[in-house]
Amino acid sequence: MTALPTISNNAVFHQRSWFFVATVALLVVLSAISVIYSTYQTRKLVAEFQQLQNMRNDMEVEWGQLLLEQSTWGSFNRVERLASKRLKMIVPEPNKIVMVSQ
């Protein structure tokens, strides 16, 4: 009877250890790539967030200016001046004011 050639236990151990090392190295590389990608996404989102905050601040300034302009256009003095100038309206004398009651 002839014995079949066998791979020694040492050779099997080396094959398994190389497979394990290759698998771990692949996992480390994949982990590094995912860290790089997540860092890139985070920086991109932070930049977008800062841009949106700047836009919000600009809009708040514009809103304040519009409120100020609205209060100016609707002020009592301006309305009274325009009514007297354009519509030729006058403030009635106290004896010409008639009170109506229900």
Distance bins in CASP14 RR format, pairs under 12 A and 6 or more apart:
PFRMAT RR
TARGET T0000
AUTHOR 0000-0000-0000
RMODE 2
METHOD distances of the structure
MODEL  1
5 11 0 0 0 0 0 1 0 0 0 0 0
6 12 0 0 0 0 1 0 0 0 0 0 0
7 13 0 0 0 0 0 1 0 0 0 0 0
7 14 0 0 0 0 1 0 0 0 0 0 0
7 15 0 0 0 0 1 0 0 0 0 0 0
7 16 0 0 0 0 0 1 0 0 0 0 0
8 14 0 0 0 0 1 0 0 0 0 0 0
8 15 0 0 0 0 0 1 0 0 0 0 0
9 15 0 0 0 0 0 1 0 0 0 0 0
9 16 0 0 0 0 0 1 0 0 0 0 0
10 16 0 0 0 0 0 1 0 0 0 0 0
10 17 0 0 0 0 0 1 0 0 0 0 0
11 17 0 0 0 0 0 1 0 0 0 0 0
11 18 0 0 0 0 0 1 0 0 0 0 0
12 18 0 0 0 0 0 1 0 0 0 0 0
12 19 0 0 0 0 0 1 0 0 0 0 0
13 19 0 0 0 0 0 1 0 0 0 0 0
13 20 0 0 0 0 0 1 0 0 0 0 0
14 20 0 0 0 0 0 1 0 0 0 0 0
14 21 0 0 0 0 0 1 0 0 0 0 0
15 21 0 0 0 0 0 1 0 0 0 0 0
15 22 0 0 0 0 0 1 0 0 0 0 0
16 22 0 0 0 0 0 1 0 0 0 0 0
16 23 0 0 0 0 0 1 0 0 0 0 0
17 23 0 0 0 0 0 1 0 0 0 0 0
17 24 0 0 0 0 0 1 0 0 0 0 0
18 24 0 0 0 0 0 1 0 0 0 0 0
18 25 0 0 0 0 0 1 0 0 0 0 0
19 25 0 0 0 0 0 1 0 0 0 0 0
19 26 0 0 0 0 0 1 0 0 0 0 0
20 26 0 0 0 0 0 1 0 0 0 0 0
20 27 0 0 0 0 0 1 0 0 0 0 0
21 27 0 0 0 0 0 1 0 0 0 0 0
21 28 0 0 0 0 0 1 0 0 0 0 0
22 28 0 0 0 0 0 1 0 0 0 0 0
22 29 0 0 0 0 0 1 0 0 0 0 0
23 29 0 0 0 0 0 1 0 0 0 0 0
23 30 0 0 0 0 0 1 0 0 0 0 0
24 30 0 0 0 0 0 1 0 0 0 0 0
24 31 0 0 0 0 0 1 0 0 0 0 0
25 31 0 0 0 0 0 1 0 0 0 0 0
25 32 0 0 0 0 0 1 0 0 0 0 0
26 32 0 0 0 0 0 1 0 0 0 0 0
26 33 0 0 0 0 0 1 0 0 0 0 0
27 33 0 0 0 0 0 1 0 0 0 0 0
27 34 0 0 0 0 0 1 0 0 0 0 0
28 34 0 0 0 0 0 1 0 0 0 0 0
28 35 0 0 0 0 0 1 0 0 0 0 0
29 35 0 0 0 0 0 1 0 0 0 0 0
29 36 0 0 0 0 0 1 0 0 0 0 0
30 36 0 0 0 0 0 1 0 0 0 0 0
30 37 0 0 0 0 0 1 0 0 0 0 0
31 37 0 0 0 0 0 1 0 0 0 0 0
31 38 0 0 0 0 0 1 0 0 0 0 0
32 38 0 0 0 0 0 1 0 0 0 0 0
32 39 0 0 0 0 0 1 0 0 0 0 0
33 39 0 0 0 0 0 1 0 0 0 0 0
33 40 0 0 0 0 0 1 0 0 0 0 0
34 40 0 0 0 0 0 1 0 0 0 0 0
34 41 0 0 0 0 0 1 0 0 0 0 0
35 41 0 0 0 0 0 1 0 0 0 0 0
35 42 0 0 0 0 0 1 0 0 0 0 0
36 42 0 0 0 0 0 1 0 0 0 0 0
36 43 0 0 0 0 0 1 0 0 0 0 0
37 43 0 0 0 0 0 1 0 0 0 0 0
37 44 0 0 0 0 0 1 0 0 0 0 0
38 44 0 0 0 0 0 1 0 0 0 0 0
38 45 0 0 0 0 0 1 0 0 0 0 0
39 45 0 0 0 0 0 1 0 0 0 0 0
39 46 0 0 0 0 0 1 0 0 0 0 0
40 46 0 0 0 0 0 1 0 0 0 0 0
40 47 0 0 0 0 0 1 0 0 0 0 0
41 47 0 0 0 0 0 1 0 0 0 0 0
41 48 0 0 0 0 0 1 0 0 0 0 0
42 48 0 0 0 0 0 1 0 0 0 0 0
42 49 0 0 0 0 0 1 0 0 0 0 0
43 49 0 0 0 0 0 1 0 0 0 0 0
43 50 0 0 0 0 0 1 0 0 0 0 0
44 50 0 0 0 0 0 1 0 0 0 0 0
44 51 0 0 0 0 0 1 0 0 0 0 0
45 51 0 0 0 0 0 1 0 0 0 0 0
45 52 0 0 0 0 0 1 0 0 0 0 0
46 52 0 0 0 0 0 1 0 0 0 0 0
46 53 0 0 0 0 0 1 0 0 0 0 0
47 53 0 0 0 0 0 1 0 0 0 0 0
47 54 0 0 0 0 0 1 0 0 0 0 0
48 54 0 0 0 0 0 1 0 0 0 0 0
48 55 0 0 0 0 0 1 0 0 0 0 0
49 55 0 0 0 0 0 1 0 0 0 0 0
49 56 0 0 0 0 0 1 0 0 0 0 0
50 56 0 0 0 0 0 1 0 0 0 0 0
50 57 0 0 0 0 0 1 0 0 0 0 0
51 57 0 0 0 0 0 1 0 0 0 0 0
51 58 0 0 0 0 0 1 0 0 0 0 0
52 58 0 0 0 0 0 1 0 0 0 0 0
52 59 0 0 0 0 0 1 0 0 0 0 0
53 59 0 0 0 0 0 1 0 0 0 0 0
53 60 0 0 0 0 0 1 0 0 0 0 0
54 60 0 0 0 0 0 1 0 0 0 0 0
54 61 0 0 0 0 0 1 0 0 0 0 0
55 61 0 0 0 0 0 1 0 0 0 0 0
55 62 0 0 0 0 0 1 0 0 0 0 0
56 62 0 0 0 0 0 1 0 0 0 0 0
56 63 0 0 0 0 0 1 0 0 0 0 0
57 63 0 0 0 0 0 1 0 0 0 0 0
57 64 0 0 0 0 0 1 0 0 0 0 0
58 64 0 0 0 0 0 1 0 0 0 0 0
58 65 0 0 0 0 0 1 0 0 0 0 0
59 65 0 0 0 0 0 1 0 0 0 0 0
59 66 0 0 0 0 0 1 0 0 0 0 0
60 66 0 0 0 0 0 1 0 0 0 0 0
60 67 0 0 0 0 0 1 0 0 0 0 0
61 67 0 0 0 0 0 1 0 0 0 0 0
61 68 0 0 0 0 0 1 0 0 0 0 0
62 68 0 0 0 0 0 1 0 0 0 0 0
62 69 0 0 0 0 0 1 0 0 0 0 0
63 69 0 0 0 0 0 1 0 0 0 0 0
63 70 0 0 0 0 0 1 0 0 0 0 0
64 70 0 0 0 0 1 0 0 0 0 0 0
64 71 0 0 0 0 1 0 0 0 0 0 0
64 72 0 0 0 0 0 1 0 0 0 0 0
65 71 0 0 0 0 0 1 0 0 0 0 0
65 72 0 0 0 0 0 1 0 0 0 0 0
66 72 0 0 0 0 0 1 0 0 0 0 0
66 73 0 0 0 0 0 1 0 0 0 0 0
67 73 0 0 0 0 0 1 0 0 0 0 0
67 74 0 0 0 0 0 1 0 0 0 0 0
68 74 0 0 0 0 0 1 0 0 0 0 0
68 75 0 0 0 0 0 1 0 0 0 0 0
69 75 0 0 0 0 0 1 0 0 0 0 0
69 78 0 0 0 0 0 1 0 0 0 0 0
70 78 0 0 0 0 0 1 0 0 0 0 0
71 77 0 0 0 0 0 1 0 0 0 0 0
71 78 0 0 0 0 1 0 0 0 0 0 0
71 79 0 0 0 0 0 1 0 0 0 0 0
72 78 1 0 0 1 0 0 0 0 0 0 0
72 79 0 0 0 0 0 1 0 0 0 0 0
73 79 0 0 0 0 1 0 0 0 0 0 0
73 82 0 0 0 0 1 0 0 0 0 0 0
74 80 0 0 0 0 0 1 0 0 0 0 0
74 81 0 0 0 0 0 1 0 0 0 0 0
74 82 0 0 0 0 1 0 0 0 0 0 0
74 83 0 0 0 0 0 1 0 0 0 0 0
75 81 0 0 0 0 1 0 0 0 0 0 0
75 82 0 0 0 0 0 1 0 0 0 0 0
76 82 0 0 0 0 0 1 0 0 0 0 0
76 83 0 0 0 0 0 1 0 0 0 0 0
77 83 0 0 0 0 0 1 0 0 0 0 0
77 84 0 0 0 0 0 1 0 0 0 0 0
78 84 0 0 0 0 0 1 0 0 0 0 0
78 85 0 0 0 0 0 1 0 0 0 0 0
78 86 0 0 0 0 0 1 0 0 0 0 0
79 85 0 0 0 0 0 1 0 0 0 0 0
79 86 0 0 0 0 0 1 0 0 0 0 0
79 87 0 0 0 0 0 1 0 0 0 0 0
79 89 0 0 0 0 0 1 0 0 0 0 0
80 86 0 0 0 0 0 1 0 0 0 0 0
80 87 0 0 0 0 0 1 0 0 0 0 0
80 89 0 0 0 0 1 0 0 0 0 0 0
80 90 0 0 0 0 0 1 0 0 0 0 0
80 91 0 0 0 0 1 0 0 0 0 0 0
81 87 0 0 0 0 0 1 0 0 0 0 0
81 89 0 0 0 0 0 1 0 0 0 0 0
81 91 0 0 0 0 0 1 0 0 0 0 0
82 88 0 0 0 0 0 1 0 0 0 0 0
82 89 0 0 0 0 1 0 0 0 0 0 0
83 89 1 0 1 0 0 0 0 0 0 0 0
83 90 0 0 0 0 1 0 0 0 0 0 0
83 91 0 0 0 0 1 0 0 0 0 0 0
84 90 1 0 0 1 0 0 0 0 0 0 0
84 91 0 0 0 0 1 0 0 0 0 0 0
90 96 0 0 0 0 0 1 0 0 0 0 0
91 97 0 0 0 0 1 0 0 0 0 0 0
92 98 0 0 0 0 1 0 0 0 0 0 0
END
